[in-house]
């Protein structure tokens, strides 16, 4: 189905391929944390080691998400999208068949590349297959699918553990992703950007990894190595050199991964940091809660029960979504972001006082406060990241904010896991009970979440007086999907060649 003029609707095939794959990727991403205790018990692997199944996914996603979009522009968006689907299916099979930590972690790192490719190229396919108001409708559906997947993932993962074992999630995801392959082949036409330089910033992609991997390794292992040990300092030095090399490489690249000139835009910089902090706090919170709720010494919840226990966070974020954009337009993005982070700070501070005597009900209000606060901050930040730049820079701005989301998640999960594990080990060595030590570990990690949230409040200086746009359906979808992906809130012209988008 299509329309004439500037309002061209995407076909049903491309809508289904992009939306279903986005739903599966986001559900898989949010479900894996719930599965970690079950994987740990089945494979006899410490949960601390399996933390790399989460951080490794995000590390690779951060390095690949912009590059995969560039590959699609040069070599064909459908071709790269199909490559992402095939890689996702292969990673699911590898993880499901793994009998050790190496297979799970390697599979998840491959999945990080596949998932980010599917999201980046799926969005591009929708953009070139439609235009004007119809493009916004297609992106609205894509955003809604992403949000539904992220919210439903923990429940689906928890239910499948009880019914099929932890491997069931990956077999199901593999089957759905595989079904998208013939759908894409039969109903999606190829397209490229004829005006884009054919150069791909591979060096920039590698240097992102050179910066992030040793930094996350230092955060993850510093508890055992010591902060001033040779391995930790070496990792930090490599990370600094990687960051400096990345800046130098981007200045020389014909088609840079990140256009450094965009970083002169205060609103974009402020919103990107806000997105990084939101993703960091949210991913770390879900990681900590999932493990704490399922530990035999605390609540001993099943994976499904733990998924239900974290549902108030997802439900609260969904509930406030219709209110976020109108609220931000009324008071201004700066005030909305600051207020959101202030609310998240309140919830995180409350968790600092957790003790082994807390019942589950004591966690609900802090959890909701953090989720609502992050939702309020994330909505206008995601919108501002693309609305504060000209139309021809929206793709770059979106890529920067999506890269920041992966970076924030990987660093915060690694940092929170290290703090929690270090405090727990220390309290256990002092003779505390297991339950008391675990509560102290959660409280210690909550200090980190509170500090990150306080840092978000300070972003009001960078965001200035930016105000959001008039609320439409796509703004609501963007706010709902914003915890997993930044989507544009106005039509974006995308050059095409090599076929009529379908």
C-alpha positions as CSV (number, residue, x, y, z in Angstrom):
1,X,0.0,0.0,0.0
2,X,1.3,3.4,-0.9
3,X,0.2,6.9,-1.4
4,X,1.3,9.6,-3.8
5,X,3.1,12.8,-3.1
6,X,5.1,13.4,0.0
7,X,3.0,11.0,2.2
8,X,4.1,7.5,1.2
9,X,3.1,4.6,3.5
10,X,5.3,1.6,4.2
11,X,4.1,-1.8,3.0
12,X,2.8,-4.4,5.4
13,X,5.9,-6.6,4.8
14,X,8.5,-4.1,5.9
15,X,6.3,-3.1,8.8
16,X,6.1,-6.6,10.1
17,X,9.7,-7.5,9.5
18,X,11.0,-4.3,11.2
19,X,8.5,-4.3,14.1
20,X,8.5,-8.0,14.9
21,X,12.4,-8.1,14.9
22,X,12.5,-5.0,17.1
23,X,10.1,-6.6,19.6
24,X,12.2,-9.8,19.7
25,X,15.5,-8.0,20.1
26,X,14.2,-5.8,22.9
27,X,12.4,-8.7,24.7
28,X,15.6,-10.8,24.5
29,X,17.7,-7.9,25.9
30,X,15.5,-7.3,28.9
31,X,14.9,-11.0,29.6
32,X,18.5,-12.2,29.9
33,X,19.1,-10.6,33.4
34,X,16.2,-12.6,34.8
35,X,17.8,-15.8,33.4
36,X,21.3,-15.3,34.9
37,X,20.6,-17.3,38.2
38,X,19.1,-20.2,36.3
39,X,22.1,-20.2,33.8
40,X,24.5,-20.0,36.8
41,X,22.9,-23.0,38.5
42,X,22.6,-25.1,35.4
43,X,26.2,-24.5,34.1
44,X,27.8,-24.2,37.6
45,X,29.2,-20.8,36.7
46,X,29.3,-17.8,39.2
47,X,26.8,-15.1,38.4
48,X,29.7,-12.5,38.6
49,X,31.2,-14.2,35.6
50,X,27.9,-14.3,33.7
51,X,27.7,-10.5,34.2
52,X,29.7,-10.4,31.0
53,X,26.7,-11.8,29.2
54,X,25.0,-8.5,29.9
55,X,27.9,-6.1,29.7
56,X,29.5,-7.9,26.7
57,X,26.2,-7.5,24.8
58,X,26.2,-3.8,25.4
59,X,29.8,-3.3,24.7
60,X,29.6,-4.8,21.2
61,X,26.3,-3.0,20.6
62,X,27.9,0.3,21.4
63,X,30.7,-0.3,18.9
64,X,28.4,-1.7,16.1
65,X,25.2,0.2,16.2
66,X,26.4,3.2,14.1
67,X,28.6,1.2,11.9
68,X,25.8,-1.2,11.0
69,X,23.7,1.7,9.8
70,X,26.6,3.0,7.7
71,X,27.1,-0.5,6.2
72,X,23.4,-0.5,5.3
73,X,23.7,2.9,3.6
74,X,26.6,1.7,1.5
75,X,26.0,-2.0,0.7
76,X,22.2,-2.1,1.0
77,X,20.0,-1.8,4.1
78,X,18.0,-5.0,3.4
79,X,21.2,-7.0,2.9
80,X,22.7,-5.8,6.3
81,X,19.4,-6.2,8.0
82,X,19.2,-9.8,6.8
83,X,22.8,-10.3,8.0
84,X,21.7,-9.1,11.4
85,X,18.8,-11.6,11.5
86,X,21.0,-14.5,10.5
87,X,23.6,-13.5,13.1
88,X,20.9,-13.2,15.7
89,X,19.6,-16.7,15.0
90,X,23.1,-18.1,15.1
91,X,23.8,-16.5,18.4
92,X,20.6,-17.8,19.9
93,X,21.5,-21.3,18.8
94,X,25.1,-21.0,20.2
95,X,23.8,-19.8,23.6
96,X,21.1,-22.5,23.8
97,X,23.6,-25.2,23.0
98,X,26.3,-23.9,25.3
99,X,27.5,-26.0,28.3
100,X,29.8,-23.4,29.8
101,X,30.2,-19.7,30.4
102,X,32.4,-19.1,27.3
103,X,29.6,-20.1,24.9
104,X,27.0,-18.0,26.7
105,X,29.1,-14.9,26.9
106,X,30.5,-15.3,23.3
107,X,26.9,-15.8,22.0
108,X,25.7,-12.7,23.8
109,X,28.5,-10.6,22.4
110,X,27.6,-11.8,18.9
111,X,24.0,-11.1,19.8
112,X,25.0,-7.5,20.7
113,X,26.2,-7.0,17.1
114,X,23.2,-8.7,15.7
115,X,20.7,-6.8,17.8
116,X,22.1,-3.4,17.2
117,X,22.2,-4.1,13.5
118,X,18.6,-5.2,13.4
119,X,17.5,-2.1,15.3
120,X,19.6,0.3,13.2
121,X,18.7,-1.1,9.8
122,X,15.1,-1.9,10.7
123,X,14.6,1.8,11.4
124,X,16.3,2.7,8.2
125,X,14.1,0.4,6.2
126,X,11.0,1.9,7.6
127,X,12.3,5.4,6.9
128,X,13.1,4.8,3.2
129,X,9.8,2.8,2.7
130,X,7.7,5.8,3.8
131,X,7.6,9.5,4.0
132,X,5.8,12.4,5.7
133,X,3.0,11.6,8.1
134,X,3.0,7.9,7.0
135,X,6.7,7.7,8.0
136,X,5.8,8.9,11.5
137,X,3.0,6.3,11.7
138,X,5.4,3.5,10.8
139,X,8.0,4.7,13.3
140,X,5.3,5.0,15.9
141,X,4.5,1.3,15.4
142,X,8.1,0.4,15.6
143,X,8.6,2.3,18.8
144,X,5.5,0.7,20.3
145,X,6.8,-2.8,19.4
146,X,10.2,-1.9,20.9
147,X,8.6,-0.7,24.2
148,X,6.3,-3.8,24.4
149,X,9.3,-6.1,23.9
150,X,11.3,-4.4,26.6
151,X,8.5,-4.5,29.1
152,X,7.4,-8.1,28.3
153,X,10.9,-9.6,28.2
154,X,11.4,-10.4,31.9
155,X,7.9,-12.0,32.1
156,X,8.5,-14.1,29.0
157,X,11.9,-15.1,30.1
158,X,10.7,-16.0,33.6
159,X,7.8,-18.1,32.3
160,X,10.0,-20.0,29.8
161,X,12.6,-20.9,32.4
162,X,9.9,-22.8,34.3
163,X,8.4,-24.4,31.2
164,X,11.4,-25.2,29.0
165,X,14.6,-24.3,30.9
166,X,16.6,-21.1,30.3
167,X,17.4,-22.3,26.8
168,X,13.7,-21.9,25.8
169,X,14.0,-18.2,25.4
170,X,16.8,-18.4,22.9
171,X,15.1,-21.2,20.9
172,X,11.9,-19.1,20.7
173,X,13.8,-16.0,19.7
174,X,15.7,-17.9,17.1
175,X,12.5,-19.2,15.6
176,X,10.8,-15.8,15.4
177,X,13.9,-14.1,14.0
178,X,14.3,-16.9,11.4
179,X,10.7,-16.4,10.3
180,X,11.5,-12.7,9.6
181,X,14.1,-13.8,7.0
182,X,11.8,-15.1,4.3
183,X,9.4,-12.2,5.1
184,X,12.2,-9.7,4.5
185,X,13.3,-11.4,1.3
186,X,9.8,-11.5,-0.2
187,X,8.5,-8.1,0.8
188,X,11.3,-5.7,1.4
189,X,13.1,-4.0,-1.5
190,X,16.8,-3.0,-1.4
191,X,17.9,0.6,-0.9
192,X,21.2,2.5,-0.5
193,X,22.3,6.0,0.0
194,X,24.0,7.0,-3.2
195,X,25.3,10.3,-1.8
196,X,27.1,8.7,1.2
197,X,30.9,8.2,0.9
198,X,31.6,4.5,0.5
199,X,34.2,4.7,3.3
200,X,33.3,2.8,6.5
201,X,34.8,4.0,9.7
202,X,36.2,0.6,10.8
203,X,39.0,2.3,12.8
204,X,36.5,4.3,14.8
205,X,34.5,1.1,15.6
206,X,37.6,-0.7,16.8
207,X,38.7,2.3,18.9
208,X,35.3,2.3,20.6
209,X,36.0,-1.2,21.7
210,X,39.6,-0.3,22.7
211,X,38.1,2.4,25.0
212,X,35.2,0.5,26.4
213,X,36.4,-3.1,26.9
214,X,39.4,-2.3,29.2
215,X,37.3,0.3,31.1
216,X,34.5,-2.2,31.8
217,X,37.2,-4.9,32.6
218,X,38.7,-2.5,35.2
219,X,35.3,-1.8,36.7
220,X,34.4,-5.5,36.8
221,X,37.7,-6.8,38.2
222,X,39.0,-4.0,40.3
223,X,37.4,-5.6,43.4
224,X,39.8,-8.6,43.0
225,X,42.7,-6.7,41.4
226,X,42.6,-3.6,43.6
227,X,42.0,-0.1,42.2
228,X,45.8,0.8,42.3
229,X,47.0,-2.6,41.0
230,X,49.0,-2.9,37.8
231,X,46.2,-4.6,35.8
232,X,43.6,-2.1,36.8
233,X,45.8,0.9,36.0
234,X,46.9,-0.7,32.8
235,X,43.3,-1.1,31.7
236,X,42.5,2.5,32.5
237,X,45.5,3.7,30.6
238,X,44.5,1.7,27.6
239,X,41.0,3.1,27.8
240,X,42.3,6.7,27.9
241,X,44.5,6.0,24.9
242,X,41.6,4.4,23.1
243,X,39.4,7.5,23.7
244,X,42.2,9.8,22.5
245,X,42.7,7.7,19.5
246,X,39.0,7.7,18.7
247,X,38.9,11.5,18.8
248,X,41.9,11.7,16.5
249,X,40.5,9.1,14.1
250,X,37.1,10.8,13.9
251,X,38.7,14.1,12.9
252,X,40.4,12.4,9.9
253,X,37.6,10.0,8.8
254,X,35.8,10.7,5.5
255,X,32.6,9.4,7.0
256,X,33.1,9.4,10.8
257,X,31.3,7.2,13.2
258,X,30.6,10.4,15.3
259,X,30.7,13.8,13.7
260,X,32.6,15.7,16.4
261,X,31.1,19.0,15.2
262,X,27.8,17.8,16.6
263,X,29.3,17.9,20.1
264,X,29.2,21.7,19.9
265,X,25.5,21.4,20.3
266,X,24.8,21.8,24.0
267,X,21.4,20.4,23.9
268,X,22.5,17.3,22.0
269,X,25.4,16.8,24.5
270,X,23.2,17.3,27.5
271,X,20.5,14.9,26.2
272,X,23.0,12.3,25.2
273,X,24.5,12.3,28.7
274,X,21.0,12.1,30.2
275,X,20.3,9.1,28.0
276,X,23.5,7.4,29.1
277,X,22.7,7.9,32.7
278,X,19.1,6.7,32.3
279,X,20.2,3.5,30.5
280,X,22.9,3.0,33.1
281,X,20.7,3.4,36.2
282,X,17.8,1.3,34.7
283,X,20.0,-1.6,33.5
284,X,22.0,-1.7,36.8
285,X,18.7,-1.5,38.8
286,X,17.2,-4.5,36.9
287,X,20.4,-6.4,37.2
288,X,20.6,-5.9,41.0
289,X,17.0,-6.6,41.7
290,X,16.9,-9.7,39.5
291,X,19.7,-11.3,41.4
292,X,18.6,-10.1,44.9
293,X,15.0,-11.3,44.5
294,X,16.1,-14.8,43.3
295,X,18.8,-15.4,45.8
296,X,17.9,-18.3,48.2
297,X,19.1,-16.2,51.2
298,X,16.7,-13.4,50.4
299,X,13.3,-14.0,48.7
300,X,14.2,-17.2,46.7
301,X,11.9,-16.1,43.9
302,X,11.5,-18.2,40.8
303,X,12.5,-16.5,37.5
304,X,8.9,-15.9,36.7
305,X,8.2,-14.4,40.2
306,X,11.2,-12.2,39.8
307,X,9.9,-11.0,36.4
308,X,6.6,-10.2,38.0
309,X,8.4,-8.5,40.9
310,X,10.1,-6.1,38.6
311,X,6.9,-5.5,36.7
312,X,6.0,-2.3,38.7
313,X,9.0,-0.6,37.1
314,X,7.9,-1.4,33.6
315,X,4.2,-0.7,34.4
316,X,5.1,2.7,35.9
317,X,7.1,3.8,32.9
318,X,4.4,2.8,30.6
319,X,1.7,4.5,32.7
320,X,3.5,7.9,32.7
321,X,4.4,7.8,29.0
322,X,1.3,9.7,27.7
323,X,2.0,12.4,30.3
324,X,5.8,12.9,29.7
325,X,5.8,14.8,26.5
326,X,3.0,17.3,27.3
327,X,4.6,17.8,30.7
328,X,8.0,18.5,29.2
329,X,6.5,20.9,26.6
330,X,4.7,22.8,29.4
331,X,7.7,23.2,31.8
332,X,10.6,22.8,29.4
333,X,12.9,19.9,28.7
334,X,15.6,21.1,31.1
335,X,13.1,21.2,34.0
336,X,11.6,17.9,33.1
337,X,14.9,16.1,32.9
338,X,16.1,17.6,36.2
339,X,12.8,16.7,37.9
340,X,12.9,13.2,36.6
341,X,16.4,12.6,37.9
342,X,15.5,14.2,41.2
343,X,12.7,11.6,41.6
344,X,15.0,8.8,40.6
345,X,17.6,10.1,43.2
346,X,14.9,9.9,45.9
347,X,14.2,6.3,45.0
348,X,17.8,5.3,44.9
349,X,18.6,7.0,48.2
350,X,15.7,5.0,49.8
351,X,17.4,1.8,48.6
352,X,20.6,2.8,50.4
353,X,18.8,1.9,53.7
354,X,17.8,-1.6,52.6
355,X,18.3,-4.3,55.3
356,X,17.7,-8.0,55.4
357,X,14.4,-7.4,57.2
358,X,12.9,-5.6,54.2
359,X,9.9,-7.4,52.7
360,X,9.3,-7.2,48.9
361,X,6.6,-4.5,49.5
362,X,9.3,-2.2,50.8
363,X,11.0,-2.2,47.4
364,X,8.0,-1.3,45.4
365,X,7.8,2.5,46.1
366,X,11.5,3.1,45.5
367,X,11.4,1.0,42.4
368,X,8.4,3.0,41.0
369,X,10.0,6.3,42.0
370,X,13.2,5.4,40.1
371,X,11.3,4.1,37.0
372,X,8.9,7.1,36.8
373,X,11.8,9.5,37.3
374,X,13.9,7.8,34.6
375,X,10.9,7.8,32.3
376,X,10.3,11.5,32.9
377,X,13.9,12.3,32.2
378,X,14.4,10.0,29.3
379,X,11.4,11.1,27.2
380,X,12.4,14.7,26.7
381,X,16.1,13.8,26.5
382,X,15.5,11.3,23.7
383,X,13.2,13.8,21.9
384,X,15.7,16.7,22.3
385,X,18.6,14.6,21.0
386,X,17.0,14.6,17.5
387,X,14.8,17.7,17.5
388,X,17.8,20.0,18.5
389,X,19.6,19.3,15.2
390,X,18.8,20.0,11.5
391,X,17.0,17.4,9.4
392,X,20.3,16.2,7.7
393,X,21.9,15.5,11.1
394,X,19.0,13.6,12.7
395,X,20.5,10.2,11.8
396,X,23.9,11.1,13.3
397,X,22.3,12.5,16.5
398,X,20.2,9.4,16.8
399,X,23.3,7.2,16.4
400,X,25.2,9.1,19.1
401,X,22.4,8.8,21.6
402,X,21.9,5.1,20.9
403,X,25.6,4.5,21.3
404,X,25.4,6.3,24.6
405,X,22.6,4.1,25.7
406,X,24.7,1.0,25.2
407,X,27.8,2.6,26.8
408,X,25.8,3.7,29.9
409,X,24.3,0.2,30.4
410,X,27.6,-1.6,30.1
411,X,29.5,0.8,32.5
412,X,26.7,1.0,35.1
413,X,26.1,-2.7,35.3
414,X,29.8,-3.4,35.6
415,X,30.2,-0.8,38.3
416,X,27.1,-1.8,40.3
417,X,28.0,-5.5,40.1
418,X,31.5,-4.7,41.4
419,X,30.3,-2.5,44.3
420,X,27.6,-5.0,45.3
421,X,30.0,-8.0,45.1
422,X,32.7,-6.1,47.0
423,X,30.5,-5.0,49.8
424,X,28.8,-8.4,50.1
425,X,32.2,-10.2,50.3
426,X,33.5,-7.7,52.9
427,X,30.4,-8.1,55.1
428,X,30.6,-11.9,54.8
429,X,34.2,-11.8,55.8
430,X,33.2,-9.8,58.9
431,X,30.9,-12.6,59.9
432,X,27.5,-11.2,58.7
433,X,24.8,-13.6,57.6
434,X,24.4,-14.1,53.9
435,X,21.1,-12.2,53.8
436,X,22.6,-9.2,55.7
437,X,25.7,-9.2,53.4
438,X,23.5,-9.3,50.2
439,X,21.4,-6.4,51.6
440,X,24.5,-4.4,52.3
441,X,25.8,-5.1,48.8
442,X,22.5,-3.8,47.3
443,X,22.7,-0.8,49.5
444,X,26.2,0.0,48.4
445,X,25.4,-0.3,44.8
446,X,22.4,2.0,45.3
447,X,24.8,4.7,46.4
448,X,26.3,4.5,42.9
449,X,22.8,4.7,41.3
450,X,22.0,7.8,43.5
451,X,25.2,9.5,42.5
452,X,24.4,8.9,38.8
453,X,20.9,10.3,39.3
454,X,22.2,13.4,41.0
455,X,24.6,13.9,38.1
456,X,21.5,13.8,35.8
457,X,20.0,16.7,37.8
458,X,23.0,18.8,36.9
459,X,22.3,18.4,33.2
460,X,19.8,21.3,33.3
461,X,22.8,23.5,32.7
462,X,23.6,21.9,29.3
463,X,20.0,21.5,28.1
464,X,19.4,25.3,28.4
465,X,15.9,26.5,27.5
466,X,15.1,23.8,24.9
467,X,11.4,23.0,24.6
468,X,9.8,20.0,23.1
469,X,7.5,19.9,20.1
470,X,3.8,19.6,20.0
471,X,2.7,16.2,21.2
472,X,1.8,13.6,18.6
473,X,1.5,9.8,18.6
474,X,5.1,9.4,17.6
475,X,6.2,11.4,20.6
476,X,4.4,9.0,22.8
477,X,6.0,6.0,21.0
478,X,9.4,7.7,21.3
479,X,9.0,8.2,25.0
480,X,7.9,4.6,25.5
481,X,10.7,3.2,23.4
482,X,13.3,5.6,24.6
483,X,14.8,3.3,27.2
484,X,15.9,1.0,24.4
485,X,16.3,3.2,21.3
486,X,16.1,6.8,20.2
487,X,13.6,7.4,17.3
488,X,13.1,10.6,15.4
489,X,9.9,12.6,16.1
490,X,9.7,14.3,12.7
491,X,9.9,13.0,9.1
492,X,13.4,12.4,7.9
493,X,14.3,12.4,4.2
494,X,16.4,9.4,3.4
495,X,18.2,9.1,0.0
496,X,17.5,5.8,-1.8
497,X,18.7,3.9,-4.8
498,X,18.7,0.4,-6.1
499,X,15.0,-0.3,-5.9
500,X,11.7,1.1,-4.8
501,X,11.2,0.8,-1.0
502,X,8.4,-1.6,-0.1
